[in-house]
């Protein structure tokens, strides 16, 4: 069984509340960690969790589609969880 997973968070940008973004923590390069973590610390979390690495590409496509929606600023955590359920570890 493959237990590899990727930690991620969907968050509201602290400088532009209409913008929603995602960070994949376990994919961050060492040189960008501090900057990204500082930005996330002042952001509003919408959803966080772990993606199964076996379906990570499909999960990322699903997340990209969620964020591309014009209503992304109004994302509901329960709706996000439902959409991502097949990909969550």
C-alpha positions in Angstrom: 0.0 0.0 0.0 1.3 3.5 -0.9 1.1 5.8 2.0 2.9 8.7 0.4 1.0 12.0 0.7 1.4 15.7 0.1 0.3 18.3 2.7 -1.6 21.3 1.2 -3.6 24.3 2.2 -6.2 26.4 0.3 -6.2 29.9 1.7 -7.5 33.4 1.1 -4.7 35.8 0.2 -4.0 38.2 3.1 -3.3 41.1 0.7 -6.2 40.5 -1.7 -9.2 38.9 0.0 -10.9 38.1 -3.3 -7.9 35.9 -4.3 -7.8 32.3 -3.2 -4.6 30.2 -3.6 -3.1 26.9 -2.7 0.3 25.8 -1.3 1.7 22.3 -1.4 3.9 22.4 1.7 5.8 19.1 1.0 6.8 20.4 -2.4 8.3 23.7 -1.3 12.0 24.3 -2.0 14.1 25.1 1.1 14.7 28.7 -0.1 11.0 29.5 -0.4 9.7 28.0 2.8 10.1 31.0 5.1 8.5 33.4 2.7 5.5 31.1 2.0 5.0 30.2 5.6 5.0 33.9 6.6 2.4 34.6 3.9 0.2 31.6 5.1 0.5 32.7 8.7 -1.4 35.9 7.9 -3.9 34.3 5.5 -7.3 32.9 6.2 -7.4 29.1 5.8 -10.2 27.7 3.8 -9.2 24.0 3.7 -6.1 22.0 4.6 -5.3 18.3 4.4 -3.2 15.6 2.7 -3.4 14.4 -0.9 -2.7 10.8 -1.7 0.5 11.0 -3.9 -0.9 8.2 -6.1 -3.7 10.6 -7.4 -1.9 13.9 -6.7 -1.9 15.1 -10.3 -5.7 14.5 -10.6 -6.1 16.2 -7.2 -4.1 19.2 -8.3 -6.2 19.5 -11.4 -9.4 19.5 -9.3 -8.0 22.2 -7.0 -6.9 24.3 -9.9 -10.5 24.0 -11.3 -11.9 25.1 -7.9 -9.6 28.1 -7.7 -10.3 29.1 -11.4 -14.0 29.3 -10.6 -15.1 33.0 -10.5 -16.8 32.2 -7.2 -13.6 30.8 -5.6 -13.6 33.7 -3.1 -16.7 32.1 -1.6 -15.4 28.6 -1.3 -17.1 26.6 1.4 -14.8 24.2 3.4 -17.4 21.4 3.3 -17.9 21.8 -0.4 -14.1 21.6 -0.9 -13.9 18.5 1.2 -16.6 16.9 -0.8 -14.9 17.7 -4.1 -11.5 16.4 -2.9 -12.8 13.4 -1.0 -11.4 10.8 -3.6 -8.0 12.4 -3.3 -7.6 12.9 0.4 -5.3 10.7 2.5 
